[in-house]
Amino acid sequence: MAIRTTERGTFSGPMGLSFYFEHDVVPDHRGAVLLLHGYAEHCGRYGDVAERLADAGFSTLRIDYRGHGRSTGVRGHCYRFEDYFDELRLARDRLFAASPGVPCFLVGHSHGGLLSLTFAAQEPLGFTGLALSSPFLGFGLEVPGWKAMAGRALSRIVPTLALPADIDPSVVSHDAEVVRAYASDPLCSKNATARWFTEVLRVQSELPARARALTLPILVQQAADDRLASPAATRRIFAELASKDRTYTEYEGFFHEIWFEIERERPLKELVEWLGRHV
């Protein structure tokens, strides 16, 4: 186990927002990672992932973006999807300042994967590569037409209206302890706002064009039995990527959170090996 120190704190953002972070620092690290969590969860769940990266010589900065975890903001809400880029820029600059002269990577799970891809396609400078875990590039189950219509109407009238996120904890992982912890975690929210819903639909519809702008080396790790994010959408967008250095792996029998699955060692090992090949 690597020697590491974990700094916890907050940094200020626009509109008076405050963003929580955990920075796992490894002495003489050979690389650094900005890690983005999924929707309706928080960065504190990724301590074991940060430890695995630390053992391989990587420091990791984890943040709760707006409306999540210990950060401020309306729960599960954004007025525009690109609003999340404000805190990503601040976190990126913090990571670069703390890790001068070493390769820096953007790593995102699920909604964090959608964020990572869209951000890196627009602002890739400074990053060595991008790694995504079961990225939320499409809904795992088709959204009923009536629900989509209602969401669009409410997005215009009451954008911050909270709606059930309909996340079934039992399809997160096959590990019963992970499911129990997720379901009972007060920092894992259960709602989504109407505006967040329509903004995600908009950005997902724009993904082919964004993918064709992305040239960074990229690793995509996708759960094959994913009930939350669509494996078909991930495969479709992966095919559109302009990146010449790109790797796609699909894990048969895995639920959505591949780094929290019973057989998590395989995807974590392959993530670390991919990062190591790109330092």
MIZANU-136542 format. One line per 3 residues: number of its first residue (from 1); their letters; for each residue x, y, z of N, C-alpha, C, O. Coordinates in steps of 0.001 Angstrom, whole numbers. Each point is the difference from the previous one (the first is absolute). Layout:
% residues N
NUM	A	X Y Z X Y Z X Y Z X Y Z; ...
This chain:
% residues 279
1	MAI	845 -1200 0 -845 1200 0 882 1251 0 914 125 815; -1192 780 -1718 803 1207 -145 -238 974 1156 -1091 67 566; 2133 677 -239 -144 1073 983 -676 1176 -688 488 486 -1020
4	RTT	-1590 -33 1560 -710 1130 -587 -612 835 1100 -275 -488 1096; 68 1749 -1404 -710 889 917 -1258 474 -715 12 220 -1212; -1087 -65 1961 -1263 447 -576 -373 1352 578 -239 143 1199
7	ERG	195 842 -2078 -432 1343 385 -1481 135 -335 -426 -315 -1111; -352 785 2081 -1431 211 -206 -321 1472 230 528 615 926; -1386 -55 -1759 -354 1405 167 -1008 436 -1035 -664 -826 -626
10	TFS	553 2126 449 -908 569 -996 702 1105 -761 958 598 492; -1438 -332 -1690 444 1181 -728 -1233 721 -523 -1044 -608 -237; 1187 1915 62 -1137 832 -380 -160 51 -1512 972 -36 -754
13	GPM	-2242 121 331 -310 80 -1407 -914 1164 -306 -216 851 863; -326 -786 -2062 -876 1105 -392 -1320 -50 766 -402 -1047 507; -263 2200 -435 -1330 117 612 -11 -464 1456 -1017 -482 499
16	GLS	2160 631 178 76 -342 1407 30 -1479 302 -128 -395 1158; 296 -439 -2181 33 -1441 230 1304 -429 657 1044 625 -188; -1122 -1696 956 1162 -568 673 117 -1461 -401 -982 -741 43
19	FYF	2191 323 -436 208 -1354 -500 941 -778 913 1101 448 318; -1559 -1607 87 778 -866 887 974 -831 -830 -313 -418 -1115; 1514 181 1684 979 -836 -693 748 -884 989 69 293 1194
22	EHD	481 -1365 -1711 931 -863 721 1187 -242 -924 -159 -496 -1116; 1342 850 1589 1206 -88 -829 945 -1013 638 572 251 1061; -418 -1383 -1714 893 -1062 470 1361 190 -667 142 -200 -1206
25	VVP	853 588 2000 1312 379 -529 1020 -1088 304 155 -426 1144; 536 -15 -2191 1056 -995 124 1340 693 -231 164 672 -1018; 799 -814 1927 1317 627 -217 635 -515 -1292 -74 -1188 -313
28	DHR	687 2087 -414 702 -354 -1242 -899 -778 -961 432 -968 -626; -1690 1405 520 -937 -707 -865 398 132 -1464 597 992 -419; -944 -2014 -339 362 -13 -1422 -1127 484 -892 185 164 -1206
31	GAV	-1348 65 1789 -1143 506 -746 -1057 488 962 62 -277 1198; -1042 1008 -1725 -1073 547 832 -1330 -175 -714 -71 42 -1228; -980 -240 2014 -1326 -278 -531 -1021 945 604 -21 209 1213
34	LLL	-825 364 -2059 -1194 716 452 -1152 -967 -193 -342 -348 -1130; -271 -96 2250 -1014 -1048 -25 -1385 590 262 -212 687 998; -731 -964 -1909 -1362 519 106 -984 -1135 263 -42 -982 -740
37	HGY	-743 1126 1795 -982 -1003 402 -1223 20 -917 -96 832 -902; -831 -1749 1142 -1217 -83 -786 -1118 856 556 180 723 980; -1344 -812 -1621 -1151 798 412 -559 -507 1325 -1 -1200 272
40	AEH	-474 2139 547 -678 -307 1264 898 -735 987 -494 -726 863; 1809 909 -981 925 -580 971 1062 1031 352 -248 1199 -124; 1431 -1640 563 994 975 461 1398 -603 -36 166 -1215 -111
43	CGR	835 2085 208 1393 -428 -161 501 -860 1148 966 -744 -166; -1606 832 1331 438 -787 1148 -105 -1496 -213 664 -770 694; -1487 343 -1644 -154 -1423 -280 1223 -575 -710 126 -1219 -113
46	YGD	779 2077 -368 1090 -458 -849 1347 -68 715 1050 47 -642; -1081 -158 1973 1242 -112 757 803 -1232 -374 1225 67 -103; -1905 -1199 -102 711 -1229 -357 612 98 -1396 1082 -533 -246
49	VAE	-1778 1219 -670 553 194 -1348 1248 874 83 1006 -280 -651; -1077 1351 1464 1154 884 170 1173 -759 623 1155 241 -348; -1453 -1151 1261 1057 -804 610 657 -910 -1021 1219 -170 -4
52	RLA	-2035 -414 -860 543 -872 -1057 890 804 -943 1043 -490 -432; -1444 1723 107 811 863 -850 1277 427 718 1063 95 -614; -1171 163 1924 1171 390 779 1050 -1113 11 1198 265 -100
55	DAG	-1658 -1513 222 924 -1133 -18 779 -68 -1311 1102 -547 -52; -1689 1111 -1005 660 3 -1316 767 1292 -255 546 196 -1085; -503 693 2091 787 1226 -130 -754 1205 -517 616 945 -491
58	FST	-1954 -956 592 -804 1119 -487 -682 734 1163 -636 -617 854; 783 1934 -842 -783 827 912 -1373 228 -621 -136 30 -1223; -879 132 2066 -1369 130 -509 -733 1140 688 -54 69 1227
61	LRI	-507 822 -2031 -867 1065 503 -1429 -387 -329 -340 -213 -1164; -507 122 2201 -1410 -332 -165 -831 1196 451 318 630 1009; -1375 -314 -1745 -859 1115 392 -1469 -426 -41 -388 -903 -742
64	DYR	-411 1582 1562 -1456 -67 -125 -413 1195 -840 165 1143 427; -702 -1393 -1621 -439 1146 -784 -1355 486 495 -634 -657 825; 191 1798 -1322 -1163 703 547 -1226 -907 166 -301 -852 -837
67	GHG	-389 1082 1962 -1214 -755 264 229 -1433 422 -937 -799 5; 2175 453 352 336 -1367 379 863 -22 1268 781 915 263; -950 -1984 504 852 -231 1159 33 1162 968 -1039 497 435
70	RST	2248 -69 -104 196 1079 965 133 1368 -656 233 997 685; -378 -941 -2003 35 1288 -691 -1372 655 70 -1008 -669 222; 980 1982 -413 -1266 724 60 -673 -8 -1374 551 -504 -979
73	GVR	-1745 1070 935 -780 28 -1230 -1246 -851 128 -54 -916 820; -946 1219 -1631 -1246 -774 -2 322 -1444 -335 704 -272 -972; -1220 -667 1778 300 -1419 -176 -370 -488 -1401 -1123 192 -468
76	GHC	2098 -828 -189 -233 -609 -1305 -444 966 -1077 -808 -353 -859; 1334 1580 898 -509 1017 -917 1121 733 -722 1088 197 540; -1382 205 -1779 818 969 -726 -940 757 -924 -946 -579 -535
79	YRF	1201 1869 344 -807 760 -958 452 -292 -1422 -812 -119 -917; 2152 2 751 575 -466 -1257 1064 -1019 343 731 160 977; -642 -1209 -1780 971 -1054 286 1409 569 90 812 -442 812
82	EDY	-537 1430 -1658 1342 594 -9 316 761 1281 1150 384 210; -2149 -153 665 289 628 1299 998 -839 790 815 545 743; -873 -1868 -897 934 -878 718 1454 293 -383 917 -288 769
85	FDE	-713 856 -1950 1364 272 -443 702 1012 903 1228 6 79; -1995 851 605 611 993 887 833 -677 1083 1156 360 219; -1754 -1351 461 753 -675 1061 1063 -932 -560 1017 -241 650
88	LRL	-1242 -291 -1861 1024 -841 -607 1251 816 -320 1118 -485 171; -1301 1708 -628 1154 848 -286 782 302 1277 1230 -50 10; -1949 362 1057 652 292 1280 749 -1221 525 1126 114 483
91	ARD	-1764 -1288 -582 643 -1232 463 1195 -356 -883 1041 -426 502; -1189 600 -1808 1102 -261 -929 1208 867 327 1127 -491 54; -1361 1771 164 1102 911 298 671 -358 1324 1217 122 138
94	RLF	-2017 -566 836 547 -425 1287 878 -1240 -180 1074 -107 592; -1555 -835 -1427 769 -1222 -258 1310 328 -706 1055 -498 392; -1113 1331 -1428 1209 350 -751 1021 709 897 1202 -252 -95
97	AAS	-1691 1139 963 910 733 882 676 -925 1005 1149 222 385; -1872 -1267 41 545 -923 994 887 -1071 -619 736 -686 709; -804 540 -2040 744 -1068 -678 736 521 -1220 -218 -490 -1108
100	PGV	1100 1487 1294 716 547 -1162 967 -1027 -577 709 -691 732; -695 609 -2055 983 -844 -655 -349 -1476 -84 803 -790 -497; -1991 392 976 -379 -1406 -131 -1281 -97 -831 -777 954 -31
103	PCF	541 -2078 -639 -1218 -164 -799 -1252 52 879 -25 -558 1096; -1007 1232 -1591 -1259 126 736 -1136 -586 -838 -78 221 -1209; -784 -959 1864 -1080 -715 -678 -1357 406 573 -122 318 1183
106	LVG	-879 -336 -2035 -1381 241 406 -713 -1342 -22 -44 -670 -1031; -516 280 2173 -638 -1306 145 -1403 206 557 -165 659 1026; -852 -1215 -1693 -1368 223 446 -855 -1243 -81 114 -799 -930
109	HSH	-988 648 1938 -950 -1111 15 -1405 502 -297 -428 1006 566; -297 -1695 -1449 -1417 247 -264 -260 1458 -409 494 442 -1037; -1257 301 1833 -238 1416 -284 1327 761 -29 173 934 -784
112	GGL	762 -1345 1650 1339 584 -31 721 -329 -1292 845 771 -455; -1174 -1920 -146 566 -346 -1304 -562 867 -1106 727 417 -902; -2033 -143 969 -613 925 -957 630 1382 137 305 649 -1000
115	LSL	-112 -201 2234 650 1283 254 1426 10 -548 418 950 -662; 315 -2016 947 1402 -68 -415 143 58 -1512 854 715 -523; -1692 -1469 -175 93 -35 -1459 -334 1356 -611 723 491 -867
118	TFA	-1821 112 1320 -399 1284 -579 1003 1101 335 276 866 -831; 266 -900 2044 978 1015 396 1309 -171 -766 560 972 -506; -71 -2221 420 1273 -247 -677 -87 284 -1496 990 395 -614
121	AQE	-2169 -593 24 -164 304 -1422 103 1498 -248 447 428 -1065; -862 373 2054 9 1454 -141 1289 624 507 504 956 -590; 41 -1500 1701 1185 592 630 1013 -1089 361 173 -307 1179
124	PLG	495 -278 -2167 908 -1124 262 1379 401 503 725 -848 521; -339 2112 -660 1371 405 275 423 -332 1423 -704 296 966; 1864 -912 -866 570 -336 1300 -232 -1431 421 729 -517 847
127	FTG	-1734 -142 -1421 -269 -1391 342 752 -941 -936 104 244 -1202; 414 -1319 1777 707 -1015 -775 -955 -1031 -566 247 -560 -1068; -1342 306 1781 -954 -1001 -472 -1280 45 796 -124 738 977
130	LAL	-833 -1547 -1414 -1353 -13 555 -416 -1447 200 186 -827 -891; -754 511 2063 -490 -1349 274 -1421 82 528 -294 802 886; -595 -1637 -1436 -1416 43 356 -471 -1355 477 350 -1030 -576
133	SSP	-1151 1034 1639 -599 -1215 539 -1513 74 -189 -648 892 547; 81 -1819 -1314 -1447 -48 -269 -572 1402 -191 -904 403 731; 1420 339 -1702 -423 1398 -160 -1478 126 -349 -546 -816 -742
136	FLG	-86 1836 1280 -1439 210 -161 -266 723 -1322 -404 1163 -18; 640 -1878 -1089 -154 593 -1327 -1396 -236 -565 -346 514 -1063; -440 -1287 1778 -1388 -262 -352 -663 -700 1172 676 -661 788
139	FGL	-1987 795 -662 -716 -636 1097 -37 -1513 -193 -206 -494 -1108; 408 -227 2200 -15 -1454 -64 -1350 -549 -406 -85 -994 -721; -953 1631 1177 -1357 -359 -391 -604 1182 -728 224 1149 381
142	EVP	-986 -1423 -1424 -604 1078 -775 -944 815 881 -836 -547 719; 990 1863 -795 -866 889 770 -1385 23 -652 -108 304 -1188; -959 -621 1944 -1346 25 -591 -304 1360 -615 427 1032 516
145	GWK	-1173 -1037 -1630 -311 1243 -691 -698 1013 870 305 1191 -65; -1250 -1651 890 -733 934 857 914 661 1019 -173 1169 344; 1166 -1951 142 917 552 992 925 1034 -629 289 1031 606
148	AMA	174 -1311 -1824 855 953 -702 -762 1298 -286 544 1091 173; -1797 -1209 -609 -815 1191 -277 -245 802 1270 88 1227 -2; -397 -1932 1086 -232 685 1271 1268 688 476 -47 1127 493
151	GRA	1177 -1802 -640 1265 583 422 335 1272 -752 475 973 584; -728 -988 -1899 290 1190 -810 -913 1161 383 447 1145 68; -1708 -1431 181 -930 1062 404 385 578 1352 25 1217 181
154	LSR	277 -2101 772 355 457 1344 1348 724 1 217 908 802; 685 -1307 -1697 1308 647 -90 -137 1478 -317 787 818 477; -1792 -470 -1287 -224 1405 -346 -738 751 1105 253 1180 241
157	IVP	-1168 -1879 424 -865 673 977 601 0 1397 68 1038 657; 368 -2214 -208 565 -148 1358 1309 -790 -119 27 -1185 332; 1050 1812 -793 1231 -746 -309 615 -735 1189 660 -1022 -189
160	TLA	-861 1522 1409 614 -641 1162 -909 -1031 658 337 -524 1062; -1479 223 -1669 -910 -980 576 690 -1359 89 518 -514 -991; -522 -62 2201 648 -1293 221 -926 -1139 -402 -1165 -40 396
163	LPA	1700 -885 -1189 -739 -1178 -437 779 -1239 440 1223 64 120; -1896 -1184 121 717 -1221 389 1011 -417 -1070 -325 -63 -1186; 1551 -220 1621 1045 -397 -946 -157 -1444 -454 601 -407 -994
166	DID	-1403 -370 1713 -284 -1397 -366 1268 -839 -122 127 -815 -913; 814 1020 1841 1212 -818 25 -227 -1155 975 -141 211 1205; 107 -1419 -1731 -189 -1195 808 1368 -438 532 849 -420 -787
169	PSV	-611 506 2100 1314 -371 543 439 -1414 -365 1198 -273 -81; -2154 -627 -140 354 -1391 -251 678 -213 -1349 595 -1054 -221; -668 2030 -691 645 -155 -1306 1307 796 -89 571 164 -1078
172	VSH	-113 323 2229 1278 721 41 1165 -983 -27 980 202 -718; -1096 -1278 1516 1077 -984 123 -588 -1324 465 -1088 -41 574; 1830 -1060 -832 -385 -1299 541 473 -169 1438 -398 -952 671
175	DAE	1242 1864 -189 520 -65 1359 -1070 526 961 -317 1189 -20; -238 -2067 858 -1103 374 890 388 1116 960 -843 829 345; 2083 -788 88 437 1047 930 46 1362 -704 -344 1021 595
178	VVR	766 -1013 -1853 -2 1241 -775 -1428 516 -164 -256 1194 157; -665 -2089 -470 -1398 381 -171 -568 556 1302 -678 1027 0; 959 -1712 1108 -500 458 1298 542 1384 336 -747 882 423
181	AYA	2055 -699 -613 625 1281 325 -540 1117 -888 -243 1110 471; 59 -1403 -1742 -532 1003 -931 -1414 408 399 -323 1187 40; -516 -2175 255 -1404 277 319 -158 792 1292 -951 769 141
184	SDP	1869 -948 802 -118 668 1303 847 1258 118 -9 652 1044; 740 -300 -2096 907 1154 43 -804 1294 -135 -632 216 -1034; 640 656 2059 -770 1245 -73 527 975 -1044 -708 932 -382
187	LCS	1943 -1128 -89 570 875 -1015 -310 -473 -1425 355 672 -969; -1013 -1823 846 -461 -461 -1308 -1457 437 -136 -885 -575 633; 641 1580 -1448 -1337 573 -105 -914 -897 -831 464 -861 -748
190	KNA	-1753 1076 891 -986 -868 -664 -795 731 -1083 -888 -585 -621; 1206 1862 395 -799 800 -935 854 624 -1102 1224 76 100; -1905 363 -1144 610 757 -1093 -961 1122 -353 -1211 -152 157
193	TAR	1730 1268 -626 -899 1096 -356 -404 -72 -1472 656 -646 -818; -1745 1323 515 -518 0 -1369 1013 581 -979 164 -521 -1103; 519 1602 1498 975 611 -910 1213 -896 -201 520 -90 -1112
196	WFT	-65 -570 2162 1119 -922 -176 -362 -1065 -1030 819 -336 -855; -2019 -189 927 -457 -1043 -913 61 473 -1449 525 -714 -855; -1042 1886 565 -13 475 -1386 1397 384 -471 315 -137 -1182
199	EVL	520 615 2095 1367 338 -386 805 -1247 -339 801 9 -935; -1012 -1077 1691 694 -1248 -312 -451 -535 -1354 824 -460 -791; -2120 516 522 -493 -438 -1310 637 818 -1121 381 -549 -1034
202	RVQ	-266 1865 1241 611 858 -1018 1453 -386 -256 417 -170 -1146; 346 33 2228 1426 -292 -157 206 -1389 -600 886 -190 -832; -1695 -774 1248 122 -1337 -593 -273 33 -1505 628 -739 -759
205	SEL	-1552 1584 326 -296 103 -1432 1151 642 -772 128 -202 -1207; 709 977 1902 1130 678 -638 1284 -819 36 1021 429 -538; -1060 -1599 1163 1218 -771 220 746 -410 -1272 1231 36 4
208	PAR	-1906 -424 -1093 779 -372 -1191 942 1107 -469 1155 -262 -334; -1652 1496 309 845 1124 -429 1119 247 1002 1135 276 -389; -1448 -373 1668 1035 207 1023 1063 -1100 -89 1192 276 135
211	ARA	-1619 -1513 -360 949 -1113 -97 954 195 -1167 1183 -328 94; -1698 858 -1189 859 209 -1173 1014 1118 217 910 173 -812; -1056 595 1907 962 1052 336 1042 -474 1005 947 727 301
214	LTL	-1114 -1947 224 875 -485 1070 1149 -821 -575 -221 -1018 -655; 1449 1470 906 1168 -692 -537 921 -548 1088 1014 -622 -317; -1340 836 1576 823 -519 1094 -21 -1527 16 -990 -606 -409
217	PIL	2070 -21 875 -68 -1444 260 -1143 -282 972 -199 749 957; -552 -1823 -1196 -1186 -252 820 -183 -1485 275 186 -843 -878; -551 549 2105 -381 -1341 433 -1466 42 391 -409 865 775
220	VQQ	-393 -1795 -1303 -1408 -101 372 -236 -1398 575 231 -1005 -673; -689 954 1911 -328 -1257 669 -1506 -22 242 -526 840 730; -165 -1795 -1340 -1454 -13 27 -541 -1293 595 408 -1095 -389
223	AAD	-1340 1236 1347 -699 -1167 532 -942 -536 -1070 -772 761 -583; 827 -2075 316 -856 -583 -1034 -1446 -99 463 -921 184 -796; 710 -478 2098 -1361 -128 531 -363 1280 748 -342 -26 1182
226	DRL	425 1135 -1893 -224 1321 591 -1462 389 -157 -502 109 -1118; -188 101 2252 -1417 363 -38 -200 1519 122 -1126 486 -101; 2212 257 317 -93 1451 222 541 802 -1180 -609 989 -408
229	ASP	1740 -1404 -136 578 665 -1172 9 -996 -1153 273 -1184 198; -568 1656 -1384 -173 -885 -1155 1324 -451 -612 748 831 -516; -441 -2133 561 1202 -488 -685 -48 265 -1501 1033 273 -612
232	AAT	-2226 -351 11 -124 259 -1441 381 1441 -327 664 255 -1005; -1083 690 1854 366 1406 -222 1508 183 146 610 753 -759; -12 -1433 1725 1450 106 189 735 -523 -1221 940 635 -478
235	RRI	-1357 -1781 -28 646 -555 -1203 -173 932 -1193 924 176 -794; -2090 411 672 -287 891 -1131 886 1252 44 541 413 -1025; -397 178 2193 826 1212 125 1484 -345 -113 777 770 -564
238	FAE	-383 -1926 1098 1402 -417 -115 411 -75 -1463 1121 369 -352; -2021 -843 -498 299 -125 -1433 183 1360 -667 621 92 -1059; -1160 970 1674 98 1344 -574 1265 742 430 327 1040 -573
241	LAS	387 -1558 1571 1152 713 543 1079 241 -1050 298 -864 -825; 280 2066 882 1109 311 -906 1328 -522 541 991 -27 -730; -954 -385 1987 1230 -492 629 541 -1222 -742 -724 -965 -247
244	KDR	1991 1025 -98 641 -1160 -626 411 -1016 1059 2 -1205 -252; 343 1696 1433 380 -855 1126 -1256 -196 853 -292 816 873; -442 -1890 -1126 -1243 -228 722 -182 -1484 302 285 -864 -829
247	TYT	-763 597 2029 -182 -1374 467 -1392 -150 591 -425 816 817; -284 -1864 -1233 -1344 -269 516 -50 -1405 574 399 -961 -659; -890 840 1889 -177 -1304 626 -1394 -85 594 -441 905 709
250	EYE	-244 -1992 -1001 -1333 -220 561 79 -1211 932 542 -1043 -366; -1086 1193 1570 130 -1012 1040 -1302 -788 137 -993 496 532; 1023 -1734 -1024 -1191 -855 9 -448 -289 1437 812 -324 867
253	GFF	-2116 448 -641 -562 -315 1299 151 1081 1046 -490 -149 1119; 1162 1238 -1463 215 1086 957 -1195 948 3 -556 326 -1049; 171 109 2248 -962 1081 125 739 1334 -164 1209 25 -232
256	HEI	-1948 1072 356 448 1348 -345 1333 409 619 879 489 -710; -710 -675 2008 1198 484 692 1098 -1062 -36 165 -760 954; 573 713 -2041 988 -1056 -200 1125 50 1033 565 -1042 335
259	WFE	-227 2225 178 1061 113 1007 -485 -387 1392 786 -26 946; -2084 -276 -815 -575 -418 1276 -617 -1392 -112 -716 -438 901; 988 -241 -1983 -547 -1330 -200 789 -1049 794 1088 277 505
262	IER	-1652 -1471 -407 677 -1091 704 1341 -291 -657 983 -265 692; -931 310 -2015 1239 -263 -739 672 1308 -424 510 118 -1115; -519 865 2026 513 1344 -329 1489 30 -320 471 921 -667
265	ERP	275 -1920 1136 1448 26 -193 378 67 -1477 968 668 -363; -1725 -1354 -489 343 0 -1428 -97 1387 -623 990 456 -572; -2137 255 648 -42 1335 -612 948 995 665 543 876 -674
268	LKE	-336 -996 1987 929 917 664 1427 -263 -476 751 942 -251; -377 -2205 127 1334 -358 -486 202 529 -1424 1060 532 -329; -2087 -684 -507 131 447 -1384 20 1524 -107 653 548 -888
271	LVE	-1364 145 1789 75 1460 51 1413 440 364 574 866 -660; -19 -1458 1703 1347 369 449 1037 -305 -1076 915 794 -221; -1050 -1930 -446 956 -357 -1048 -86 981 -1170 1024 378 -570
274	WLG	-2245 36 210 -160 961 -1093 631 1339 376 704 601 -811; -948 -135 2020 608 1250 445 1521 -114 -30 694 913 -448; -185 -2046 930 1453 -205 30 633 45 -1374 1121 481 -159
277	RHV	-1848 -987 -845 545 15 -1366 25 1406 -587 654 234 -1016; -1362 706 1647 -97 1338 -567 726 1067 832 -185 1197 -220; 1005 -1637 1171 795 1003 719 1332 183 -726 833 799 428
